[in-house]
Amino acid sequence: IIIDPHTAVGVSVGQKELKKKGKRVYLATAHYCKFIKTVRESINKKIQYSTDIKKLLRKKENFYVIENNIDELKKFITKS
């Protein structure tokens, strides 16, 4: 499987530090596509975004800009 760089560090440490026959569970911290350039270079393969990720990246991003203070944040939360 292909994993993100942060998760790869955890897996690497687990493999080195835990008993060979011990069971372990790894929880990924991110999807590898978030770091696709780094992952491509690390595994030396031409990986592509999945169809689902391509669809997601084509979506319009929606966001609001508010002032950096607690009163503005409270107003925004109660308005929404």
Secondary structure, 3 states (H helix, E strand, C coil): CCCCHHHHHHHHHHHHHCCCCCCCCCCCCCCHHHHHHHHHHHHCCCCCCCHHHHHHHHCCCCCCCCCCCHHHHHHHHHHC
